[in-house]
Amino acid sequence: MKIEREFLQEKAKEFNNNRALRISQRAASSTGLVEASIDKREYDSNRFHFNISLPETKIRNQNKSGRCWIFAAMNVLEYALCQKYNLKEFELSQNYIYFYDKLERANYFFNSILETLDEEPSSRLVSHILSSPMGDGGQWDMIKNIVKKYGVVPANSMPDTANSTASANMNDYLTKILRMYAKNIRKAHQEGKSLDDLRAMVEEYMGQFYNALAISLGTPPEKIDFEARDKDDQVHSEKGLSPLEFFNLIDFDLDQYISLINAPTKDKPYYKSYTVEHLGNVLEGDLVKYVNVPIEVMKEAVVDQIRSNEPVWFGCDVGQFFSRESGKLDLTTVNVFDMLDVDYDFSKEERLDYHESLMTHAMVFMGLDYDMENERPLRYKVENSWGSKSGIDGYLVMSDEWFDEYMYQVLVNKAYLPEEVLVAYEEEPIKLRPWDPMGSLA
């Protein structure tokens, strides 16, 4: 349709004659859409109460970076370390993982450039590869690959820097560098340079890139000391450990855990394994891989793991119907569409198909409120990485209904999974295109 003046006059008149719309306008324009739409009568329906709660540790803060997936993973490993050594608190270095993820991701990027030398820069694939080579987000299997290859270190062995806590400028310049290198490699290919020549260029560029990372994030340690005092005042001390030796002290079997996703779209049948093309960090590492399951299967596995006193790493679309002030993720507290006088009609399948929702943030389940009589979860205790002033002392509360709609990925111990899922995970994964919503990075 063509918007005519008569249409505008008619709609303005209708709006001004509607008292409810005028009230909504005043509230939304004064306080913002989300704040004005919060229904505080719903606070009690998703209250911060849990009858199953794992021991709490200090809340971390990723600050102005997109490292939530690393923080969530380190929180899981810290929990395992504290349980093993009876510690109240211990922090692992997120910056150490961050450094090696950036380094490996640059090498992965160069490999993708070499694989697509004969495609035009304007092709969808090359455009995708060039779009965000140094983004902060990631997937669980990318954590697994880094930890398997490089181990972990205590936070005091490689603390955060100004660039890891506020990463936008660093990522911007690292991206400029990688795109320039990609241009040089493709140009050399067009000039007839051999593949060996191009690989030599990559090796030189990787050396320069290492230096840029070391300047920005610090130099990773080769040896560390593990020193901690437990709750019974006993001292634990191991000197001169390699990062891999230190990780082995944690006694966390990375291969015992697999990722489940819930993507109820027609192109992804349940009980099949999937991977995403051109998504990863460590070139020789494991594929990013997961099994698509019904939401009920995912939920049962999460509940079983929490009830067995194990935290659960997960990825969700955190911005959906989220009240930051109260730390609530539910479908009733925030109701912007009610204020906008719009009937919101989108299924989870449709939201994925129409690019309305995907995984945006990783956190950790640390408890739940479980209805023992009806054997079902009511709400979940969520450990976040936005500092203790966010939510409720750093924690969020997620309703079971919100879980159904906006939960996309969970990491589960194989011990809590049915045989059908385990069999599917071992099958050759179906390859998804790089821009598939299940290839999103938390």
N, C-alpha and C positions, 0 to 999 in steps of 0.2 A: 504494500500500500504506500501511497504518498501521503506524508503527514501534512495536512492542510491546516490553515489558521482556525477554521471552524472546529476542527477536532480538538485543538489545544484549548480553545475557549470553553468548549463543552466539558472537557475533562477537568479543567481548573474549577469550573462552577460546581461540578459534582463533588470534587475533593473538598472545597470550602464549605459545602453544605453538609458534610459528613463529620459529625462531632467526634467520633472515635478516631478517624484519621487525623483530625487536627490535634487531638491529644497525643497520639503516637508521634506526630511530627515534632511537637514541642519536646517530648521526652527524648526522642532519638537525636535531635539536633543539639540538645543540651549536654547529654551524657554519652552519646555514642550508641550504635545499634545494639551491641551485645549487652552492655551494662543496663540499658533501658529495658531489655527484654528478659532479664533474669527474674524468675519467679521464686522468691525466697520462701514461699509456702512449700516448695518441693525440697528444701534442704534436708528435711528429716527422712524423706523417702530414699535418699542415697547417702545416709549418714556415715560418718567416719567411725565405724565400729566393725570389728572382725573377731570371730571366735577362733580363727586359726591365724597365727601371726609368727613369722620367723624372727629371730633376733635381729634387732636393728643395728646398723653401723652408721658412721657419719655420712651425711648427705654430701655428695660431690657437686661441683659446679663446672659445667663445660664452658661457661661464660659466653663470649660472642664468637662461638665456633659451632660447626655442625658435626661435632664428634660424639653425638649421643650413643651411636652404636658401639663405639669404643668404650665409653664410660659404662654403659650397661653391661658389656662383656667383662670389663675389669671388676665391676661390682659382683658379678657372679663368681669370678675367680677369687676375689677377696673374701667372699663368704666361705668358700671351700677352704681357703688357707686358715681363716680364723677358727673354723670348726675343727680343723685338724690339730691346730696348735693351741686351742683353748684361748684365743686372743680376743680381746674386746674390740680391737681396732687395728687395721693395717691397710695402707694405701699402696696400690701398684701404680706405676707410671703410665699414664695415658699418652704422654708425649712420646715415649719410646715406641709404642705401637704406631702412633701417628707418623713418626719419621719414616719407619720402614714401609708403612702403607704407601706413603707418598713416593718413596723411592721405587718400590716395586710397581706402583701404578704407572709411573713414568715409563718404565721398561715395557709394561704391558701395552701402553699407548703406542710406543715405537713399533712393537710387533704388529699391532693393528694397522699402522700406517704402511708397513712393509707388505702386509697381506692385501692392501687395497690400492697399490700403486697405479694400477691401470684404470681405476674408476675416476670419474670426474669429481673435483672438489664439491660440486653442487649436488652430487648424488645423495640420496637420503642417508645411506650408510656412512659415507665419509663425513657428511655434515653432522651426523650424530656423534661420531668418534671425536670430532673437533669441538663439539659443543661445550663440554665441561670436563676436560681431562684431569683437572685438579680439584674437583668438588670434594667436600669433606665427608659426604655420606658414604655408607657402606652396608654390607650384608654380613650375616654371621659367618659364612664360609670364608669370607675374606679375612676375618679375625682369626679363624682357625689356621689359615695358611700362614699368616704372619707369626702367630705364636708357635706353630710347629717348626718354622724355619729359624726364628730368632729368639724364642723364649719370651720371658717377661723380666722386669726389674722393679725394685722398690721405687716409690715416687721420688725419694730423696736422691736416687742415683741418676735420674734424668728428669728434673722438675720442669714444669711448664715455663714457657717464655712469653714475652709480649705477643709474639706471632702465633703461638698455639692457642692462646686464650682469646685473641681477636684476629681471626685468620683471613679476613676478607682481602686485605691489601696483599698479603703474601700469596694467596691463591691467585689473585689477579695477575701478579707479575710472573708467577710460575707458569700460569696458563699462556701468557704472552710468549714466554721462552719456548714452551713446548710447541706452540703453533708455528713459531719461527723455524724451529728445528724440523718440523714436519714439512714445511715449505721447502727447506733446503734439501731434504731427502728426496722429495718428489721431483724437484728440479734436477737433481743429480741423476735420477732415474731417467728423466726425459732426455738428458744429455748423453745417455748411453753408459753410465757407470754400471759396473757389475754389482751383483747382490753382495758379494764379499766387500766391495768398496762401501756399499751402503751400510753394511753391518759394522764396518770400521768407523763410519761416521757416528752410528748409534753408540758405540763404545766410548768414543770421545765425548759425545753429548752427555752420556750418563755420568761421566766423571765430573763434568761441569755442573750437572744437576745436583750431584751429591754435595758439592761445595756450597751451592745455593741453599740446600736444605740445612746443612750444618751451620751456616751463618744464621739462618732463620730460627732453627729449632734446637741447636746444640748438637754435640757429637755423642752418639750412643756409647755407653760403656761396654767394655769387653769382659770385665770382671766386676762382681758386686759382693757386698757382705749382707747377709741376712741376720738381723739382730732384732729381737722382740722380747718383751716381758709379758707373760701370760696372766690370766686372771688370778692364778694362785701364786703370783710373784716369782715364778720360775723363769729364768732367762734362757732363750733359745738363740744360739749363735752358730752360724756357718760362714766361714771366711773364704774369699777368693773363688766364689762360684761363677761359672759362666751363666748367662741369662737362661740357657736351656736347662742347666743343672738346677737353677733356682725354680724354674717352672715345674720340673719333675718333683720338687719337694711338695708342691701343692697337691699332687696326686689326683689330677683331674683328667680323665680320659676323654679327649676331644672327639674321638671317633665313636664314642658311646652316644653321642647326641646328634639328632637330625632335625632339619627344619620342616615344619608343616606349614602349608598355606591354605587359606580359604578363599578361593576365587570361583564363585558360582556362575561362571560364564560358559556359554555353549562350546567355546573353543578349547576348554580345559576340562576334560572328563576327570571325575574323582578317581582316586587310587591309581594315579599315574605319576611318574616322576618327571620333573621339568628342569631345564636349565635355560640360561639366556645367553645368546650369542654376544661376544665382545663385552662380557661383563666379568670382571675379576681383577686381581692384583698380581699375585705371584704366578708367573707364566707357567711354571712346572707344578703348581699346586693343584689342589682339588678343585673341581668345578663348583660354581655356585649351583646348588641342587636342592630341590625340595619336593615333597609329595603333597598334591592337592587333595584335601579331605573335606567332608561335610563339617559344618561348624560344630555340630554335636560331638563329633570325634575329636576335633581339636580341643574343645572345652573339657571333655572328660580326661584327656591326657594332661591338660594344665592342672586340673583339680587334683588328680592322682599325684602329680609331682609335688605340688605344694603341700598336700596332706602327708607326703613322705619327707617333709622338711627340706625340700630342694627349691631354690628360687627358679624363676622361669624368665629367660630373656625373650622379649617379644617386640614386634613392630606393628604400629597402628597408624591411623590417620588422626593425630592428636588434636588438630585444630577444629574438628567437627563438634559443634555443640559443647564447647569447652568453657567452663567458668574458671578463669585463672584465680580470681580472688578466693573462691571457696575450694579450689582444687578438685572440681567435680567434672567427671566425664559421664554424662547421661543424656537422655533424650527429652527431658522435661524441664530441667532447671533453666536452660537457655532456649528461648523460643523466639528467634528473630522473625521467622516466617509468620507467626501469629501477629506480631507487630506490623509486618509489612502487608498483612492481609492477603497472603499467598498460601494456597494449599500445596504443600511440598509432597510430590508424588514421584519418588525415585526408589527402586529396589536396589539392593547391593549389587546385583548383576548389572543393572542399568547404569549405576554410578561408575562402575569400572569401564563399561563400554563407551560411556559418553565423557570420559576424562574428568569426572566430577570428584573422584576420590581415589587415593592410592596410599601406600605406606609412606609416612613422612617422618616418623620419630620412633626411636627404640628406647625401651625402659625395661624394668624388671618387676615381675610379680613377687611380692614378699608376704602375701597372706590373702585370706578371703573370709567372707562371712558365709557360712554354709548352713543351709536349712537341713538339719539332720533328719527331721521327720519326713520331708518330701524328697530328700536326697538330691538337692540341687543348689548351685551357688546363687547367692543374692547380689554380692558385690565383691570387688577385688581391691586389695591394698597394693598400690603402685609406687615403687621407688623411682624417683625421677633424678635428673642431673642438672637442675636449674638452681641449685643452692637451697639452703634451709629456709629462706624467706619466701619461697614460691610454694603455693598450695598450702598444705597443712604441715608445717615444719619440714617441707621438702617432699612430702608424699602427696599422691593424688588418690582419689577413690573413683573406681569405675563400676558402673552398674552392669548387670548381666545383659540387659537389653542393648546397651551401647557396645559391649563385647561382640554381640551377634552382628552388628551392622558395620563396625569400623575396625575390627581386628583382622589382620592380614597374615601375620607370620608369628610362629612361636618355635622355640627351641626345646626339644623334649628328649629326655633320656629314653633310649630304646626299651628299657624295662617297663615303661608305662604305655607301650604302643601295641596294638593288635597285630597279628601276624600279617594280615593283608597289607598293612602300611609298610612293614619291614620288607616284604617281598617287592612291593612297588618301588621302594627306595633303591633296591639293588638292580633294578632293570635299567636298560639304556634310556637316559632321559630324553624326552621330547624337547627339541630346541625351539625356544621362543625368539621372536625378533628382538633386537636390542631396545626398541622403544615400547615393548609390551609393558603394561602397568605393573606386572609382577617383577619387572626388572628395576623398579624404583629403589632408591637408596635411602635408608633411614638417616 
